[in-house]
Amino acid sequence: MPNASYEEKLQAFGRLLQIMDELREKCPWDRKQTLQSLRHLTIEETYELADAILSNDLNGVREEIGDLMLHMVFYAKIASEQGAFDIADALHALCDKLIARHPHIYGDVQVADDEEVKRNWEQLKLREGKRSLLSGVPNSLPAMVKAFRMQEKVSQIGFEWDNTEQAWEKIQEELAELQYNIQNNAPPSETEDELGDVLFTLVNFARFIGIEPEAALERANRKFKYRFEYIEAHAPRPLAEMTPAEMDALWDEAKRTEKKRSAAPDDGNAPARPLGE
Protein backbone atom coordinates (compact mmCIF):
# COMPACT_ATOMS: atom_id res chain seq x y z
CA MET A 1 0.00 0.00 0.00
CA PRO A 2 2.52 2.65 -1.19
CA ASN A 3 -0.08 5.46 -1.10
CA ALA A 4 -1.52 4.79 2.35
CA SER A 5 -3.21 7.74 3.96
CA TYR A 6 -1.76 9.55 6.95
CA GLU A 7 -4.38 7.89 9.16
CA GLU A 8 -3.48 4.45 7.80
CA LYS A 9 0.18 5.05 8.56
CA LEU A 10 -0.64 6.06 12.12
CA GLN A 11 -2.85 2.99 12.46
CA ALA A 12 -0.02 0.74 11.26
CA PHE A 13 2.39 2.26 13.77
CA GLY A 14 -0.16 1.88 16.54
CA ARG A 15 -0.60 -1.76 15.58
CA LEU A 16 3.14 -2.31 15.96
CA LEU A 17 3.11 -0.67 19.39
CA GLN A 18 0.26 -2.92 20.50
CA ILE A 19 1.98 -6.06 19.23
CA MET A 20 5.19 -5.01 20.99
CA ASP A 21 3.28 -4.67 24.27
CA GLU A 22 1.75 -8.12 23.80
CA LEU A 23 5.06 -9.77 22.93
CA ARG A 24 6.81 -8.20 25.89
CA GLU A 25 4.09 -9.52 28.17
CA LYS A 26 3.47 -12.99 26.75
CA CYS A 27 6.52 -14.20 24.78
CA PRO A 28 9.36 -15.75 26.85
CA TRP A 29 12.01 -14.71 24.32
CA ASP A 30 10.79 -11.12 24.05
CA ARG A 31 10.47 -10.79 27.82
CA LYS A 32 14.10 -11.88 28.21
CA GLN A 33 15.60 -9.24 25.92
CA THR A 34 17.56 -6.23 27.16
CA LEU A 35 19.09 -3.19 25.49
CA GLN A 36 22.41 -5.03 25.47
CA SER A 37 21.08 -8.32 24.08
CA LEU A 38 19.37 -6.56 21.17
CA ARG A 39 22.37 -4.47 20.17
CA HIS A 40 24.16 -7.01 17.97
CA LEU A 41 20.86 -8.02 16.38
CA THR A 42 20.18 -4.39 15.45
CA ILE A 43 23.62 -4.13 13.84
CA GLU A 44 22.87 -7.29 11.85
CA GLU A 45 19.52 -5.92 10.69
CA THR A 46 21.19 -2.68 9.62
CA TYR A 47 23.63 -4.59 7.43
CA GLU A 48 20.77 -6.59 5.96
CA LEU A 49 19.10 -3.32 5.00
CA ALA A 50 22.36 -2.13 3.44
CA ASP A 51 22.59 -5.38 1.45
CA ALA A 52 19.04 -4.97 0.16
CA ILE A 53 19.78 -1.39 -0.90
CA LEU A 54 22.95 -2.40 -2.76
CA SER A 55 21.02 -5.16 -4.51
CA ASN A 56 18.18 -2.74 -5.38
CA ASP A 57 15.83 -5.23 -3.73
CA LEU A 58 12.91 -3.00 -2.80
CA ASN A 59 10.93 -5.84 -1.28
CA GLY A 60 13.94 -6.57 0.88
CA VAL A 61 14.27 -2.90 1.78
CA ARG A 62 10.64 -2.87 2.90
CA GLU A 63 11.16 -5.94 5.07
CA GLU A 64 14.36 -4.66 6.66
CA ILE A 65 12.84 -1.25 7.38
CA GLY A 66 10.13 -3.10 9.28
CA ASP A 67 12.67 -5.16 11.20
CA LEU A 68 14.62 -2.07 12.20
CA MET A 69 11.41 -0.28 13.19
CA LEU A 70 10.62 -3.20 15.47
CA HIS A 71 14.01 -2.82 17.14
CA MET A 72 13.48 0.90 17.73
CA VAL A 73 10.09 0.24 19.30
CA PHE A 74 11.62 -2.61 21.34
CA TYR A 75 14.32 -0.33 22.79
CA ALA A 76 11.74 2.31 23.68
CA LYS A 77 9.53 -0.32 25.33
CA ILE A 78 12.39 -1.55 27.51
CA ALA A 79 13.32 2.03 28.43
CA SER A 80 9.72 2.80 29.38
CA GLU A 81 9.68 -0.21 31.71
CA GLN A 82 12.76 1.24 33.39
CA GLY A 83 11.08 4.63 33.73
CA ALA A 84 13.61 6.33 31.47
CA PHE A 85 11.56 7.34 28.41
CA ASP A 86 9.01 5.93 25.99
CA ILE A 87 8.57 6.01 22.22
CA ALA A 88 6.66 9.29 22.38
CA ASP A 89 9.57 10.95 24.21
CA ALA A 90 12.02 9.71 21.59
CA LEU A 91 9.86 10.86 18.68
CA HIS A 92 9.11 14.27 20.18
CA ALA A 93 12.82 14.79 20.86
CA LEU A 94 13.54 13.89 17.23
CA CYS A 95 10.88 16.28 15.94
CA ASP A 96 12.17 19.10 18.13
CA LYS A 97 15.71 18.48 16.87
CA LEU A 98 14.63 18.44 13.23
CA ILE A 99 12.77 21.71 13.63
CA ALA A 100 15.68 23.37 15.42
CA ARG A 101 18.19 22.21 12.79
CA HIS A 102 16.06 23.32 9.83
CA PRO A 103 15.72 27.06 10.43
CA HIS A 104 15.46 27.53 6.66
CA ILE A 105 12.15 25.64 6.85
CA TYR A 106 10.84 26.54 10.31
CA GLY A 107 12.49 29.94 10.65
CA ASP A 108 13.68 32.85 8.54
CA VAL A 109 17.15 31.58 7.56
CA GLN A 110 17.92 31.57 3.84
CA VAL A 111 20.12 28.89 2.24
CA ALA A 112 21.54 28.61 -1.25
CA ASP A 113 21.84 24.84 -1.58
CA ASP A 114 22.17 21.52 0.23
CA GLU A 115 25.82 22.16 1.07
CA GLU A 116 24.87 25.24 3.04
CA VAL A 117 22.19 23.19 4.83
CA LYS A 118 24.84 20.70 5.93
CA ARG A 119 27.18 23.46 7.12
CA ASN A 120 24.39 25.04 9.14
CA TRP A 121 23.49 21.63 10.58
CA GLU A 122 26.99 21.10 11.97
CA GLN A 123 27.19 24.63 13.38
CA LEU A 124 23.83 24.19 15.10
CA LYS A 125 25.04 20.95 16.67
CA LEU A 126 28.03 22.78 18.15
CA ARG A 127 25.73 25.47 19.57
CA GLU A 128 23.68 22.71 21.19
CA GLY A 129 26.71 21.77 23.24
CA LYS A 130 28.56 19.26 21.06
CA ARG A 131 32.24 19.44 21.97
CA SER A 132 33.55 18.67 18.49
CA LEU A 133 32.40 18.34 14.93
CA LEU A 134 33.53 14.74 15.17
CA SER A 135 31.67 13.90 18.38
CA GLY A 136 28.72 12.54 16.42
CA VAL A 137 30.81 9.91 14.63
CA PRO A 138 30.40 6.62 16.54
CA ASN A 139 33.63 4.92 17.58
CA SER A 140 32.24 1.53 16.58
CA LEU A 141 31.64 2.46 12.93
CA PRO A 142 33.60 0.38 10.40
CA ALA A 143 36.89 2.17 9.70
CA MET A 144 36.09 3.11 6.12
CA VAL A 145 32.68 4.51 6.98
CA LYS A 146 34.18 6.39 9.92
CA ALA A 147 36.88 7.95 7.71
CA PHE A 148 34.27 9.08 5.20
CA ARG A 149 32.02 10.59 7.87
CA MET A 150 34.88 12.43 9.60
CA GLN A 151 36.10 13.88 6.33
CA GLU A 152 32.58 14.86 5.36
CA LYS A 153 32.01 16.64 8.67
CA VAL A 154 35.24 18.65 8.76
CA SER A 155 34.69 19.68 5.14
CA GLN A 156 31.68 21.69 6.34
CA ILE A 157 34.05 24.24 7.89
CA GLY A 158 36.44 24.23 4.93
CA PHE A 159 39.00 21.79 6.37
CA GLU A 160 39.74 19.97 3.12
CA TRP A 161 41.62 20.28 -0.17
CA ASP A 162 40.56 22.99 -2.58
CA ASN A 163 40.03 20.65 -5.52
CA THR A 164 40.18 17.07 -6.76
CA GLU A 165 43.69 17.52 -8.15
CA GLN A 166 45.08 18.30 -4.70
CA ALA A 167 43.34 15.26 -3.25
CA TRP A 168 44.83 13.09 -6.00
CA GLU A 169 48.32 14.52 -5.40
CA LYS A 170 47.97 13.55 -1.73
CA ILE A 171 47.29 9.96 -2.76
CA GLN A 172 50.48 9.94 -4.84
CA GLU A 173 52.43 11.38 -1.91
CA GLU A 174 51.13 8.73 0.50
CA LEU A 175 51.76 5.93 -2.01
CA ALA A 176 55.36 7.10 -2.39
CA GLU A 177 55.83 7.04 1.39
CA LEU A 178 54.36 3.53 1.57
CA GLN A 179 56.61 2.34 -1.24
CA TYR A 180 59.65 3.85 0.50
CA ASN A 181 58.86 1.99 3.71
CA ILE A 182 58.43 -1.30 1.87
CA GLN A 183 61.63 -0.91 -0.13
CA ASN A 184 63.61 0.02 2.97
CA ASN A 185 62.18 -2.72 5.22
CA ALA A 186 60.68 -0.27 7.68
CA PRO A 187 59.18 -1.70 10.89
CA PRO A 188 55.76 -3.27 10.26
CA SER A 189 54.03 -0.73 12.49
CA GLU A 190 55.38 2.16 10.40
CA THR A 191 54.38 0.49 7.15
CA GLU A 192 50.94 -0.15 8.60
CA ASP A 193 50.66 3.56 9.38
CA GLU A 194 51.57 4.46 5.81
CA LEU A 195 49.08 1.98 4.40
CA GLY A 196 46.42 3.49 6.64
CA ASP A 197 47.28 6.94 5.28
CA VAL A 198 46.89 5.65 1.72
CA LEU A 199 43.47 4.19 2.48
CA PHE A 200 42.39 7.36 4.28
CA THR A 201 43.35 9.54 1.32
CA LEU A 202 41.60 7.18 -1.10
CA VAL A 203 38.41 7.54 0.95
CA ASN A 204 38.81 11.30 0.80
CA PHE A 205 39.30 11.21 -2.97
CA ALA A 206 36.17 9.08 -3.35
CA ARG A 207 34.25 11.75 -1.46
CA PHE A 208 35.60 14.43 -3.81
CA ILE A 209 34.34 12.58 -6.88
CA GLY A 210 30.96 11.77 -5.33
CA ILE A 211 31.43 8.05 -4.68
CA GLU A 212 30.57 6.34 -1.39
CA PRO A 213 33.68 4.21 -0.81
CA GLU A 214 32.05 1.58 1.43
CA ALA A 215 29.47 0.85 -1.26
CA ALA A 216 32.15 0.82 -3.95
CA LEU A 217 34.27 -1.67 -2.01
CA GLU A 218 31.26 -3.88 -1.31
CA ARG A 219 30.45 -3.98 -5.03
CA ALA A 220 34.06 -5.02 -5.67
CA ASN A 221 33.69 -7.71 -2.97
CA ARG A 222 30.57 -9.03 -4.65
CA LYS A 223 32.24 -9.12 -8.06
CA PHE A 224 35.24 -10.95 -6.65
CA LYS A 225 33.03 -13.45 -4.83
CA TYR A 226 30.95 -14.18 -7.91
CA ARG A 227 33.97 -14.58 -10.16
CA PHE A 228 35.91 -16.81 -7.78
CA GLU A 229 32.89 -18.98 -7.10
CA TYR A 230 32.45 -19.25 -10.87
CA ILE A 231 36.02 -20.56 -11.10
CA GLU A 232 35.26 -23.10 -8.36
CA ALA A 233 32.06 -24.23 -10.07
CA HIS A 234 33.58 -24.57 -13.54
CA ALA A 235 37.03 -25.89 -12.68
CA PRO A 236 37.71 -29.17 -14.53
CA ARG A 237 39.74 -30.44 -11.56
CA PRO A 238 40.65 -29.31 -8.02
CA LEU A 239 41.90 -25.71 -7.98
CA ALA A 240 45.15 -26.74 -6.29
CA GLU A 241 45.96 -28.78 -9.41
CA MET A 242 45.21 -25.97 -11.87
CA THR A 243 47.72 -23.49 -13.21
CA PRO A 244 47.33 -19.74 -12.62
CA ALA A 245 46.73 -19.29 -16.35
CA GLU A 246 43.86 -21.80 -16.32
CA MET A 247 42.20 -20.10 -13.36
CA ASP A 248 42.78 -16.73 -15.01
CA ALA A 249 40.95 -17.91 -18.11
CA LEU A 250 37.94 -18.92 -16.01
CA TRP A 251 38.12 -15.53 -14.25
CA ASP A 252 37.79 -13.77 -17.62
CA GLU A 253 34.96 -16.11 -18.56
CA ALA A 254 33.21 -15.19 -15.33
CA LYS A 255 33.55 -11.49 -16.18
CA ARG A 256 31.80 -12.10 -19.50
CA THR A 257 28.93 -14.02 -17.95
CA GLU A 258 28.60 -11.39 -15.26
CA LYS A 259 27.24 -8.90 -17.77
CA LYS A 260 24.06 -10.94 -17.88
CA ARG A 261 23.48 -10.63 -14.16
CA SER A 262 21.15 -7.76 -13.40
CA ALA A 263 22.09 -7.65 -9.71
CA ALA A 264 25.75 -6.85 -10.33
CA PRO A 265 26.51 -5.78 -13.90
CA ASP A 266 30.15 -5.83 -14.87
CA ASP A 267 31.61 -2.33 -15.18
CA GLY A 268 34.90 -3.68 -16.49
CA ASN A 269 36.84 -2.68 -13.38
CA ALA A 270 37.72 -5.96 -11.72
CA PRO A 271 39.39 -5.93 -8.33
CA ALA A 272 43.06 -6.82 -8.33
CA ARG A 273 43.39 -10.57 -8.60
CA PRO A 274 46.04 -12.46 -6.70
CA LEU A 275 47.09 -14.48 -9.74
CA GLY A 276 48.36 -11.48 -11.66
CA GLU A 277 47.47 -10.46 -15.17
N, C-alpha and C positions, 0 to 999 in steps of 0.2 A: 504494500500500500504506500507507494512513494509520495502520493499527494494527500496524505492523511491531514485532517483538519487539526487546528491547534488543540481543540478539545480532545480529539482522539489521541494525540500525542501525550497529553496530560493523563488521559485514562490509562494508556499503556505504561507510563511511568508509575502511576499509582498501583497498577496491577503488580509490577515488579516489587514495589515496596511491601505490598501485602504478602506476596509469596516469600519474600525474604524474612518477614516476621514469622511466618508459619514454619519455614525451614529451621530457623534458629530455635524455635520452640519444640519442634517435633522430630527433627532428623538428628540422630546421634553424631553423624560426621559434621554437620553444620554447627551443632552446639559446641563441638570440641575445638573449632577453629579460633585462632587468635590473630592479632595484627601480624605477629612474627611468622606464624605458620602459613599465612596467605601470601607473604611477600614474594617468595620464589615462584609461586604459581602466577602471580600478577606479572612478573618479569617474563615468564614463559608465554603468557597470553599476549603480551605486548609484541614479542618477537613473532608470534603467529600472525598477528595483524600486519606486521611489517612484511612478512612473507607473502601474505595475500595481496598486499598493495603492489609489491614488486612483480607478482605474477598477473596483475590486473584481473584478479579473481574477485569480482564484485560481490558474488554470493558469499565468498569467504570473508570479505571485508565486513559485510553485514553481520555474519555470525560472530566474528571476533570483536566487533564493536559491542555486541550484546554481552559477550563474556566479560569484557573489561568493565562494562557498565555494572554488571553484577558484582564485580570485585569492589567497585567504588561504593556501591550501596552496602556491601558486606562490611567494609571498613567503618562506614558511618554508623551502621547498626551496632557494631561492637563498641565503638566510642560512646554511643548513646547509653549503652548498658553500664558504662563506666562513669557516666555523668559528665563526660568531657564536652561533647557536642553531638548534634545529629545531622542528618542530611540537609535539613533546611538551613542550619547554621553554615554548613560548607557552601551551599549554593548561594546564599545571600552574601557571604564573604566574597565569593567569586564575582557576583554581579557588581558589588560595590567596587571591587578592584578594576573590573573592566570599564566601568563608568569613569573612575578616577584617571585611568590611563588612556582614555580616549577623549581628551578635552576638545579635540577637533570635531567630535560628534556630539558630545554632551556639554560643551562649553563654547567659548568664542575664539579658540585657537585656530589659526589657519595653517594648513600644511600644503606643501607643493606636490609631494609624492609619497610612496610607501617607505622610501629610505628615511625621509624626515619623520615619519610615524615611528619607525624603529628607534631613531635617535632620541626622540621625545620619550619613548617608552623607557629606555634605559636611564635617562635623566630623572624621570619620575620615580623610578625604583630607588635611586640613590636618595632622593628627597624623602622617601618613605622610611629611610633608616638603614638601607642596605649598606654594608661597609665597603663593598667593592663591586665593580661591574661584573666580576667573575664569581661573586658569591652565589649566584643562582645556578651555577654549573655543577651538577651533582658529582661528587668524587667517584661514585661507582659507575659512571658512564663508561662504555667501551672507549679505549684510548683514542681511536680515530674520531669518533663522534665528539668526544670531549675537546680535542684539538680544534675541530671545525667550529664548535660552539664558542670556545674562548676567542678564536680569531674573529668570528662574526661579531661578538660583543664589543671587543676593543676597537673594531673598525668604526663603530658608531661615534667614537670621539676622535676619529682621524688617525688612530695608531695603526697604520698599515702602509704598504708601499703605494706610491702614487699611481702606478700603472702595472699592467700585466708584464711588461718587459722587465721591470725591476724585480718582480716576483720570480720570473724565470731565471734571471741572473743569479738570484739567491740560491736557486736549486743547483745551478752549475757550481757555485762556490762551495756549497755543502757536499756535493758529489766529489769535488776535488779533494776536500779535506778527508772524506771517507777513504778515497783511493790512496791518499798519502799514508793514512794509518795502516791500511792493509799492506801496502808495499813495504812499509818500514816495521812491520810486526809490532805494532803498538799493543799495549795491554788490552785484553778483551773488553774491559770496562770502558776504556776510552773509545774503542771502535764502536761499541754499543751506543755510546753517546752520539757519535757522529752519524750512525745509521738512524738514530732517533731524530736528529736534526734534519736529515734528508726527508724522512717520512713527514715530519711536521711541515716542512716547506712545500712538499707535494700537496698536502692537504690545503695549505694556503693558496697554492696556485689553482687547485680545483675550484676553490671558492671564487677566485677572480674570474674564472671562465664560466661560472654558473653551473658547476657540476657538483652534486652531493657525493663526496668521495666514498662514504660507507656504502651507498647504493651501487656505485660504480664497481667497487671491489666485490660486492656480493654477486653482481652480474658476472664478473670474471670468475668467481668461485663456481657459479652454476655452469658456466661454459666448460670450465676445466673438468668438473665432475661428470658432465654429460659425455665429454669427449673421451675421458679415461675409461668410463664405464662402457663406452662403445668399443674401445680397444679390448677390454676384458671379454665382452660378449662375442666379439667377432674374431678373437685370436684363434688361429688354427691349432695351437698347442699352448702349453703353459707359458705365461709371460716370461718367466725366468729363463726359458729356452729360446726365446726370440731375440733377434738382433735389434739394436736401436733403430736401424733403418726400417725394419719391418713394422715396428711399433709406430714409427713416424708416419709410415704410409697409411696405417689405419687412423692415426690422428687426423691426417688431411682428409681422409674419407669421412670421418666424423664431422669435420667442419662443413663439408659439402651437404651432408644429410641434415645438418642443423638448420639450414636455411628453410627447411620445410616445417620446422617446429614453430608454431605461433607463439609459444610461451617465451622462447628465448631466441629470437632471430639472430643469425650470425652477422656481426658488424665488421667482420674481417680483422678484428684486433684481438688475436688470441693472447692469453696470458703466456708469459715465458714458460717454455716447457723444459723439463730437466734433461731431455735427451739431446738438446741442441738442435740446430737447424739442419 
